[in-house]
Amino acid sequence: MCRPLVASPRHFPTSCVARKKTITTMNELETELATLIIGELDIADLKLEDASADTPLYGDGFGLDSIDILEIALLVSRKYGVELRSDNPDNKTIFASLGSLAAYVAANRTL
């Protein structure tokens, strides 16, 4: 167990410092999208606190496949008024990670 040696949070034993996990904060839209994806697709393997803007949507990370991406595109379209078309040549970039999807939604939302 990693408890401070004294009352200050700066005084952790060296062994605890090595195990400390880097926490990446998400902006509000990234958190909304992560919650939407995890909830709507019932992803049990990923917790919201484990997601970050860099979390890939395909493969590792959210573990989505092409059918999941279609579902997400429909949900995002309805919720944010963003047109996501299957023939968009930028889809690979848009759906690369949570952060790239959030950036696209932020730049193109109408709702």
C-alpha positions in Angstrom: 0.0 0.0 0.0 1.3 3.4 -0.9 0.8 5.9 1.9 2.7 9.1 2.4 5.6 8.9 4.9 4.4 12.2 6.4 1.3 14.3 6.0 2.3 15.8 2.7 1.3 14.1 -0.5 4.9 14.8 -1.8 6.4 12.3 0.6 5.6 8.9 -0.9 8.0 6.0 -0.6 10.2 5.6 -3.8 8.6 2.3 -4.6 5.2 4.0 -4.8 6.4 6.8 -7.1 7.6 4.2 -9.7 4.1 2.7 -9.8 2.3 6.0 -10.0 0.1 6.1 -13.2 0.1 9.1 -15.4 -3.4 10.5 -15.5 -4.5 12.3 -18.7 -7.5 14.5 -18.3 -10.2 14.7 -21.0 -12.1 17.8 -22.0 -15.9 17.9 -21.6 -16.7 16.7 -25.1 -14.2 13.9 -24.9 -15.7 12.7 -21.7 -19.2 13.0 -23.1 -18.2 10.9 -26.2 -16.4 8.3 -24.1 -19.4 7.9 -21.9 -21.7 7.7 -24.9 -19.5 5.0 -26.6 -19.0 2.9 -23.5 -22.7 3.1 -22.5 -24.3 2.6 -25.9 -22.0 -0.1 -27.0 -21.9 -1.7 -23.6 -18.1 -1.9 -23.5 -17.3 -3.8 -20.3 -13.5 -3.9 -20.9 -13.0 -0.2 -20.7 -13.8 2.1 -17.8 -14.3 5.9 -18.3 -11.3 6.6 -16.0 -9.0 4.5 -18.3 -9.9 6.4 -21.4 -8.1 9.5 -22.7 -8.0 11.6 -25.8 -5.3 9.3 -27.2 -7.4 6.1 -26.7 -7.8 4.4 -30.1 -11.4 3.7 -31.2 -10.4 0.7 -33.3 -8.4 -2.3 -32.0 -6.8 -1.7 -28.6 -8.5 0.9 -26.5 -12.3 1.0 -27.2 -12.0 -2.1 -29.4 -14.6 -1.0 -31.9 -15.1 -2.7 -35.3 -16.7 -1.2 -38.4 -20.3 -1.9 -37.3 -19.6 -0.2 -34.0 -18.2 2.8 -35.8 -21.4 3.0 -37.9 -23.4 3.0 -34.7 -21.2 5.7 -33.2 -21.6 7.8 -36.4 -25.4 7.6 -36.1 -25.4 8.5 -32.4 -23.0 11.4 -32.9 -25.1 12.6 -35.9 -28.3 12.6 -33.8 -26.8 14.1 -30.7 -24.5 16.8 -32.2 -25.9 17.3 -35.7 -22.6 16.3 -37.3 -22.8 14.7 -40.7 -20.5 11.6 -40.8 -20.6 9.9 -44.2 -19.2 6.5 -45.0 -17.6 7.9 -48.1 -15.6 10.6 -46.4 -11.9 10.1 -47.2 -11.0 11.5 -43.7 -12.9 8.8 -41.8 -9.7 7.0 -40.9 -8.3 10.2 -39.3 -11.7 11.2 -37.7 -12.2 7.8 -36.1 -8.5 7.2 -35.2 -8.9 8.1 -31.5 -11.4 9.6 -29.0 -9.6 12.9 -29.3 -9.7 13.0 -33.1 -13.5 12.2 -33.1 -14.1 14.9 -30.4 -12.1 17.5 -32.4 -14.1 16.7 -35.6 -17.4 16.9 -33.6 -16.4 20.2 -32.0 -15.5 21.8 -35.4 -18.6 20.5 -37.2 -21.5 20.3 -34.6 -24.7 22.1 -35.3 -26.6 21.1 -32.1 
